[in-house]
Amino acid sequence: MPLERVSQGFKDISMSFENNPLTQDLIALKNENAIARSIKNIVFTSPGEKFFEPDFGSDVADSLFETMDDLTGSFIEDQIRESIDEFEPRVKLIDVIALPGFDNNAFDVTIKYEVVGADVPPQQLEFALQPTR
């Protein structure tokens, strides 16, 4: 039976770059919130956008201008799975669902995952992918 690594916690800074009113330090995201922010950054970053890491990110932005149907949703799900598996080793994916939302012209995405090495329940992240130019 392989040993499972126990994490000491995760920490990241908030992308709003706001200061903590008491300490004047940048606001920090911890544990599950830091990982959720990391997953969203991976999904919303297109390959080539991150300096010195041209392969980082996912190609979902290219799919948002395709026909809004279940086939495109399936392709988006595959892109999200591949990018998270490659760039976020702290999570184990359970499920990725991308449903076309015809009313708001967006794909409603749900990502279910477990945090590796942390004693927390499975997490769920939900957001909408909309085509913008």
C-alpha positions as YAML, in Angstrom:
chain: A
units: angstrom
residues:
- id: 1
  name: MET
  ca: [0.00, 0.00, 0.00]
- id: 2
  name: PRO
  ca: [1.57, 3.32, -1.05]
- id: 3
  name: LEU
  ca: [2.08, 5.99, 1.56]
- id: 4
  name: GLU
  ca: [-0.02, 9.11, 1.14]
- id: 5
  name: ARG
  ca: [1.77, 12.38, 1.69]
- id: 6
  name: VAL
  ca: [0.21, 14.67, 4.29]
- id: 7
  name: SER
  ca: [0.30, 18.33, 3.41]
- id: 8
  name: GLN
  ca: [1.13, 21.15, 5.78]
- id: 9
  name: GLY
  ca: [-1.24, 23.57, 4.07]
- id: 10
  name: PHE
  ca: [-1.29, 25.79, 1.02]
- id: 11
  name: LYS
  ca: [-1.08, 29.56, 0.77]
- id: 12
  name: ASP
  ca: [-1.38, 32.03, -2.09]
- id: 13
  name: ILE
  ca: [-1.99, 35.76, -2.49]
- id: 14
  name: SER
  ca: [-5.32, 37.18, -3.61]
- id: 15
  name: MET
  ca: [-5.45, 38.41, -7.20]
- id: 16
  name: SER
  ca: [-7.21, 41.59, -6.05]
- id: 17
  name: PHE
  ca: [-3.92, 42.73, -4.44]
- id: 18
  name: GLU
  ca: [-5.86, 44.38, -1.62]
- id: 19
  name: ASN
  ca: [-4.16, 45.09, 1.69]
- id: 20
  name: ASN
  ca: [-5.22, 43.61, 4.99]
- id: 21
  name: PRO
  ca: [-6.51, 46.64, 6.96]
- id: 22
  name: LEU
  ca: [-4.76, 45.52, 10.17]
- id: 23
  name: THR
  ca: [-1.35, 44.36, 8.95]
- id: 24
  name: GLN
  ca: [-1.16, 46.17, 5.58]
- id: 25
  name: ASP
  ca: [0.08, 42.89, 4.07]
- id: 26
  name: LEU
  ca: [-1.49, 41.45, 0.95]
- id: 27
  name: ILE
  ca: [-4.56, 39.33, 1.63]
- id: 28
  name: ALA
  ca: [-3.68, 35.65, 1.58]
- id: 29
  name: LEU
  ca: [-5.77, 32.73, 0.37]
- id: 30
  name: LYS
  ca: [-5.27, 29.53, 2.31]
- id: 31
  name: ASN
  ca: [-5.73, 25.82, 1.68]
- id: 32
  name: GLU
  ca: [-8.93, 25.06, -0.28]
- id: 33
  name: ASN
  ca: [-9.37, 28.67, -1.43]
- id: 34
  name: ALA
  ca: [-5.79, 28.80, -2.75]
- id: 35
  name: ILE
  ca: [-6.30, 25.59, -4.71]
- id: 36
  name: ALA
  ca: [-9.65, 26.76, -6.12]
- id: 37
  name: ARG
  ca: [-8.00, 30.00, -7.30]
- id: 38
  name: SER
  ca: [-5.17, 27.97, -8.88]
- id: 39
  name: ILE
  ca: [-7.64, 25.77, -10.79]
- id: 40
  name: LYS
  ca: [-9.50, 28.82, -12.11]
- id: 41
  name: ASN
  ca: [-6.19, 30.40, -13.17]
- id: 42
  name: ILE
  ca: [-5.27, 27.25, -15.09]
- id: 43
  name: VAL
  ca: [-8.64, 27.11, -16.87]
- id: 44
  name: PHE
  ca: [-8.76, 30.84, -17.73]
- id: 45
  name: THR
  ca: [-5.13, 31.09, -18.89]
- id: 46
  name: SER
  ca: [-4.48, 30.36, -22.56]
- id: 47
  name: PRO
  ca: [-1.22, 28.64, -23.54]
- id: 48
  name: GLY
  ca: [1.41, 31.25, -24.28]
- id: 49
  name: GLU
  ca: [0.03, 33.85, -21.84]
- id: 50
  name: LYS
  ca: [2.35, 32.96, -18.96]
- id: 51
  name: PHE
  ca: [5.94, 34.10, -19.41]
- id: 52
  name: PHE
  ca: [8.56, 31.35, -19.61]
- id: 53
  name: GLU
  ca: [5.88, 28.62, -19.51]
- id: 54
  name: PRO
  ca: [4.36, 28.58, -23.00]
- id: 55
  name: ASP
  ca: [2.42, 25.33, -22.42]
- id: 56
  name: PHE
  ca: [0.73, 26.45, -19.17]
- id: 57
  name: GLY
  ca: [-3.05, 26.82, -19.28]
- id: 58
  name: SER
  ca: [-5.93, 25.33, -21.24]
- id: 59
  name: ASP
  ca: [-7.40, 25.75, -24.71]
- id: 60
  name: VAL
  ca: [-10.98, 26.26, -23.57]
- id: 61
  name: ALA
  ca: [-11.08, 29.87, -24.80]
- id: 62
  name: ASP
  ca: [-10.75, 28.62, -28.38]
- id: 63
  name: SER
  ca: [-13.85, 26.42, -27.94]
- id: 64
  name: LEU
  ca: [-16.14, 29.17, -26.62]
- id: 65
  name: PHE
  ca: [-16.84, 30.50, -30.12]
- id: 66
  name: GLU
  ca: [-17.86, 27.09, -31.47]
- id: 67
  name: THR
  ca: [-21.45, 25.89, -31.71]
- id: 68
  name: MET
  ca: [-22.96, 25.72, -28.23]
- id: 69
  name: ASP
  ca: [-23.88, 22.04, -27.89]
- id: 70
  name: ASP
  ca: [-23.05, 18.93, -25.87]
- id: 71
  name: LEU
  ca: [-20.17, 18.02, -28.18]
- id: 72
  name: THR
  ca: [-18.40, 21.32, -27.53]
- id: 73
  name: GLY
  ca: [-19.15, 20.89, -23.82]
- id: 74
  name: SER
  ca: [-17.49, 17.47, -23.92]
- id: 75
  name: PHE
  ca: [-14.43, 18.95, -25.64]
- id: 76
  name: ILE
  ca: [-14.23, 21.68, -22.95]
- id: 77
  name: GLU
  ca: [-14.47, 19.02, -20.23]
- id: 78
  name: ASP
  ca: [-11.54, 17.13, -21.80]
- id: 79
  name: GLN
  ca: [-9.44, 20.29, -22.07]
- id: 80
  name: ILE
  ca: [-10.07, 21.16, -18.42]
- id: 81
  name: ARG
  ca: [-9.24, 17.62, -17.29]
- id: 82
  name: GLU
  ca: [-5.97, 17.54, -19.23]
- id: 83
  name: SER
  ca: [-4.80, 20.95, -18.03]
- id: 84
  name: ILE
  ca: [-5.63, 20.34, -14.37]
- id: 85
  name: ASP
  ca: [-4.00, 16.90, -14.44]
- id: 86
  name: GLU
  ca: [-0.85, 18.43, -15.89]
- id: 87
  name: PHE
  ca: [-0.55, 21.67, -13.92]
- id: 88
  name: GLU
  ca: [-2.20, 21.07, -10.52]
- id: 89
  name: PRO
  ca: [-0.65, 18.10, -8.70]
- id: 90
  name: ARG
  ca: [-2.38, 19.00, -5.41]
- id: 91
  name: VAL
  ca: [-5.77, 17.74, -6.63]
- id: 92
  name: LYS
  ca: [-7.29, 14.49, -7.82]
- id: 93
  name: LEU
  ca: [-10.18, 15.13, -10.19]
- id: 94
  name: ILE
  ca: [-13.47, 13.40, -9.51]
- id: 95
  name: ASP
  ca: [-15.60, 14.92, -12.27]
- id: 96
  name: VAL
  ca: [-15.72, 17.81, -14.75]
- id: 97
  name: ILE
  ca: [-19.05, 18.90, -16.22]
- id: 98
  name: ALA
  ca: [-19.53, 21.64, -18.85]
- id: 99
  name: LEU
  ca: [-23.18, 22.21, -19.73]
- id: 100
  name: PRO
  ca: [-24.28, 24.67, -22.41]
- id: 101
  name: GLY
  ca: [-26.29, 27.53, -20.92]
- id: 102
  name: PHE
  ca: [-28.32, 28.78, -23.83]
- id: 103
  name: ASP
  ca: [-30.00, 31.55, -21.81]
- id: 104
  name: ASN
  ca: [-26.75, 33.32, -20.87]
- id: 105
  name: ASN
  ca: [-24.63, 32.17, -23.86]
- id: 106
  name: ALA
  ca: [-22.10, 30.47, -21.58]
- id: 107
  name: PHE
  ca: [-20.98, 27.03, -20.50]
- id: 108
  name: ASP
  ca: [-21.76, 26.29, -16.86]
- id: 109
  name: VAL
  ca: [-18.73, 24.40, -15.53]
- id: 110
  name: THR
  ca: [-18.61, 22.28, -12.39]
- id: 111
  name: ILE
  ca: [-15.31, 20.75, -11.24]
- id: 112
  name: LYS
  ca: [-15.33, 18.22, -8.42]
- id: 113
  name: TYR
  ca: [-11.99, 17.25, -6.88]
- id: 114
  name: GLU
  ca: [-10.21, 15.97, -3.81]
- id: 115
  name: VAL
  ca: [-7.25, 17.77, -2.25]
- id: 116
  name: VAL
  ca: [-4.31, 15.34, -2.15]
- id: 117
  name: GLY
  ca: [-2.76, 14.93, 1.28]
- id: 118
  name: ALA
  ca: [-5.30, 17.05, 3.15]
- id: 119
  name: ASP
  ca: [-8.04, 15.81, 5.42]
- id: 120
  name: VAL
  ca: [-10.86, 17.83, 3.85]
- id: 121
  name: PRO
  ca: [-14.06, 16.70, 2.13]
- id: 122
  name: PRO
  ca: [-14.23, 16.70, -1.68]
- id: 123
  name: GLN
  ca: [-14.43, 20.21, -3.11]
- id: 124
  name: GLN
  ca: [-16.65, 21.62, -5.85]
- id: 125
  name: LEU
  ca: [-15.88, 24.66, -7.98]
- id: 126
  name: GLU
  ca: [-18.53, 26.26, -10.22]
- id: 127
  name: PHE
  ca: [-18.16, 29.05, -12.76]
- id: 128
  name: ALA
  ca: [-19.37, 30.14, -16.20]
- id: 129
  name: LEU
  ca: [-17.24, 30.26, -19.34]
- id: 130
  name: GLN
  ca: [-18.41, 33.05, -21.65]
- id: 131
  name: PRO
  ca: [-17.02, 34.05, -25.02]
- id: 132
  name: THR
  ca: [-15.48, 37.53, -24.88]
- id: 133
  name: ARG
  ca: [-13.31, 39.45, -27.30]
...
